[in-house]
Amino acid sequence: MTQQLFSLAGKKALVTGASRGIGQVIAVAFAQAGADVAVAARGADGLAATARQVRDLGREAAEIPADLTTPEKAAAVVTEAIGVLGHVDIVVNNAGGSNFVVPFLDMRLSGWEKVLRLNLDATMWICQAAGAHMTARGSGSVINVASVAGIAAAPFLAPYGAAKAAVVSLTKTLACEWGPTGVRVNALCPGWTATELNRVLWDSPDGGKSTIANVPMGRWGKAEEMAGPAVFLASDASSFMTGQVLVIDGGLTAMA
Ligand SMILES: NC(=O)c1ccc[n+]([C@@H]2O[C@H](COP(=O)([O-])OP(=O)(O)OC[C@H]3O[C@@H](n4cnc5c(N)ncnc54)[C@H](OP(=O)(O)O)[C@@H]3O)[C@@H](O)[C@H]2O)c1
């Protein structure tokens, strides 16, 4: 019974930003739970590695190399995923990040636009393209990967925090618009998780200890620790849950 609740057998998923890190972990976890998975990102080698792991689990994988920062490309990724897999039941908008930190007053407009484009616009474009398909089918689960930076202050990361806060808002709005159709929309908010995104912080002389000084669990999260929450949100285990924010942060935001 419990195993069935978390099963994704027969489901078809699209995971963006699945060439490494949290997206790769989620794509493989979905395959372990029984789903076929389309994976999208720019890096073909990383995508191939993810797809290989999915296929090794006996599931179908579709590799879709794409830069998601234009509306045409984002929509094309959804079209290709549906074309290869037949349809899509689960969409994870995970591609994201910021490769700079800067005090707000020194921030250039180009930096703001770049971060908003990847973290908010790409999610919005994928939601539009996939949402049309999923609402017409009358079922599905969308998981938007936001961040604790979107639910609390994000000093020196203003565009990233603003983009992730907007992703949370979009998540709640789409959950309400699409509720009657059977399509659920939730946000997954990681806290400090050791990936390539923040290697400069945890791969440092102090081992990243200063960054996680306020984390009650006293350690960095691992990308693997996002697998369970993502499978939960994708599966029937969360069948009456929509418009919610699932925070996986070792207790960081509980301290606020
Ligand atoms: N790690 C953390 O502490 C943390 C905390 C909170 C939230 N998050 C969020 O979790 C998500 C995954 O982050 P991560 O830590 O796994 O980071 P990561 O290791 O840097 O992975 C980011 C993924 O996004 C893809 N990506 C980046 N730019 C892209 C673009 N223009 N088009 C398509 N794909 C693109 C990357 O692939 P390519 O480079 O191959 O394109 C990669 O697969 C992000 O949304 C991030 O904001 C992370």
The ligand as a Gaussian input file, in Angstrom:
#p B3LYP/6-31G(d) Opt

LIG

0 1
 N       22.173000      23.802000      -4.323000
 C       21.499000      24.587000      -3.516000
 O       21.955000      24.926000      -2.398000
 C       20.131000      25.077000      -3.901000
 C       19.371000      25.720000      -2.910000
 C       18.118000      26.183000      -3.240000
 C       17.616000      26.026000      -4.511000
 N       18.387000      25.395000      -5.459000
 C       17.814000      25.266000      -6.800000
 O       17.855000      23.920000      -7.197000
 C       17.945000      23.856000      -8.617000
 C       19.081000      22.940000      -9.005000
 O       20.276000      23.485000      -8.499000
 P       21.609000      22.643000      -8.280000
 O       22.094000      22.978000      -6.920000
 O       21.418000      21.229000      -8.658000
 O       22.566000      23.407000      -9.304000
 P       23.537000      22.898000     -10.463000
 O       24.303000      21.711000     -10.010000
 O       24.267000      24.099000     -10.909000
 O       22.523000      22.412000     -11.597000
 C       21.770000      23.357000     -12.329000
 C       21.124000      22.658000     -13.504000
 O       20.445000      23.642000     -14.292000
 C       20.896000      23.541000     -15.642000
 N       20.880000      24.841000     -16.306000
 C       21.535000      25.970000     -15.936000
 N       21.322000      26.938000     -16.824000
 C       20.539000      26.422000     -17.806000
 C       19.989000      26.912000     -19.004000
 N       20.214000      28.171000     -19.409000
 N       19.210000      26.112000     -19.760000
 C       18.992000      24.830000     -19.368000
 N       19.477000      24.288000     -18.236000
 C       20.243000      25.076000     -17.463000
 C       22.319000      22.985000     -15.531000
 O       22.697000      22.303000     -16.702000
 P       23.629000      22.879000     -17.871000
 O       24.675000      23.741000     -17.239000
 O       24.157000      21.618000     -18.476000
 O       22.711000      23.622000     -18.766000
 C       22.151000      21.980000     -14.394000
 O       21.635000      20.783000     -14.907000
 C       18.096000      25.296000      -9.104000
 O       16.840000      25.801000      -9.504000
 C       18.579000      26.021000      -7.868000
 O       18.249000      27.390000      -7.907000
 C       19.625000      24.924000      -5.180000

